[in-house]
Amino acid sequence: MAHWTVQPVPVGSAPARALVRTYLADIIGRYYGRPAVGAEVDQALADDPTDDLVAFFVGRLDGRPLGCAGFRMVSSETAELKRLFVHSEARGQGGGAALLAAVEEAAVSIGASSVRLDTRSDLVEARKLYARHGYREVAPFNDDRYAEHWFEKRL
């Protein structure tokens, strides 16, 4: 049985940076249907940095850092989930749920009453995870060029 632990870490820490780069390489590769190159990951980080996240979590499966998630506050009552990722070798083993729970708990602790997020159509596993955990599709709340689905959950 898989054993996940989730801990807050500084977004600039080595495990956080490595996981965010792996996450970006994964979603860039899926979008283009080919492996991402380092320059694309660097550009994605420049276009959407993680330095405004108020909390960032690393999920470890049996001690190995294989997942991450963070959030920013977009208002005093609304958190926005960012960078939720579980390494492909660890998907389907509860890591996404554990990371979502950590984000939601931390967001509530600083006054959030909802969490929102955007995602793409090709990230099927993510959309299923959000639906299973009470997130509902809502009207678009941004014009991000990669966003195709918008979700929100009342906490």
Disulfide bonds with the S-S distance in Angstrom:
none
